[in-house]
Amino acid sequence: MHTAAPVVRVAQSGFAVHARGRGFTEISDKVAAAVAASGVHVGLAHVFTHHTSCSLLISENADPSVRSDLERWFARAVPDGDAIFQHDAEGPDDMPAHIRAILTGVSLSVPVHGGRLQLGTWQGIYLWEHRTDPHQRRVTVTVMGS
């Protein structure tokens, strides 16, 4: 008896995020909408930002002090205007923003089951802007599965 292999779907979409300056913007709903529109019931959602001075992360979404604590820790670990940085063409937050993005990452993978993101109860997906000025950021979601 020969069983047909499941059809693998790949769907890709994107959206813009207007970051008002350094801080977090929750994008869970936008990523969930991309997953729902993909038609994939079981698989993986890959989320990617096309920038070098912001990042993506999964973090606590119930208590905002978690995100403010992260911001304070990074301000201490990678301070704006530190004299060790040569790359400051766009201001004192230029190199610290790149370091923050490298340390936290520009992509995430989240399992999909039942056509929905499989985030934990208190998890949310965030774009973390590392520059102090507002920026328009681009995010691509690629959903793969059956």
N, C-alpha and C positions, 0 to 999 in steps of 0.2 A: 504494500500500500504506500503510495506516495502522497506526502502532505505538502501542500503549497507553503512556501516560506511567506512570512508576514510581509506586507508591503511597508517599506520604510518611507516615511514622509520626511521632507525637510522643508521648513517654512522659515522665511526671514523677513523681519520688519524692523522698523526703527522709529525713534521719536526724539524730540528735542527736550532738553531740560534747561529751564532758565534758572541758573544759580545766582542768587542775589549777593554773592560774595562768600567768603569762607564760612563753611557750615554744611549741614546735611539737608538733603531733599529726599524724602521717601519716594521711591519709584515702584514699590511693590504692585500697586494697582495697574500701572502701565505695562509692567512685565507680565502680570497675570492676564491682561487683555490680549497681549501678543500670543501667549500660550493658548488661550481659549480660541482665538481666531485661526490658529495653526491646524486644528483638526487632529492633533496628536493626543492620544489617550495615555500612552505609556512611553516615556523616553526621558529626554534631557533638554533643559533650556540653558543655552549659553548666552550670557549677557556681557557685552563689551562696550567700553567707552573709547572713543577715538581721540583721546587727549592725553597729554603727558603731565598735566598739573591738576588733575582731579582723579578720583578713584571710585571703585565700587566696593561695597561691603555688605555683609549680612550682620545685623546687630539687633540688640534688644529694641523692641518698638513700643514697649509699654511705659518705660520710665525715661524721660528725656535727659535725666542727669547722667545716664550712661554715655550718651553722645557728648555732652558738655565736659565730662571727665576725660573722654578720649581727646577732645580738642585741647584741653589744658595740658594733658600729658605730652601731646605732640608739640605744643608751644614751648615746652621745656626741653624736649629732646631735640627738636629741629627749629631753633629760634630764627625768626626773620632778621635779616641784616647781619648775621654772624660774619665776622671778619674772615673766617676760613674759606668762605665761598667766593670764587672768582666770577661765576656766572650770575650776573645781576642786571642783565640788559633791560629787563622789564620791571626792575624795582627790587626792593629788599626781600619781597616774598617769592621771587622768581625761583631760585635754587631750592629753598625749603619746600616749595610746592612740588617740584620734581621728586625730591627725596621722599616726601610723604606719599606720593603716588606710587613710587617704586616699592616702598615698604608695605603698602596696603593692597596694591594690585589694581589693574584696569579691567579684569574680567572675573566672572563667577560662573559656576555651573550649579544648577538646581534640578533635582529630580522632578519628573512630571508623572503623576499617576491619576487616572480618572479625569484626564484633561485639565488638571489643576497643579499648580506649584505645590511641592511638598515641603513647605517651610514649617518650622516648629511653631508652637503656640505663641511664643513671644518674639519671633524673628520677623524682621522686615528687611527689604532690600533698599539700600541708600546710595545715592550719588553723593560723594563727599568732595565738595569744592575746596581746594587748597589755596586758591588765590583770594586776595582781599577784595578785589573789584568784581562786579557782576560779569558773568560769562554765559554764553549760550553753548550748551554741551550736547553732543550727539551720542546716542546709545543705540546699538544694534542688538536685537534678540534673534538668535537662531534656535529653532526648536526642531529636534530630531527624534524620531521614534515611530511608533505604529499606532 
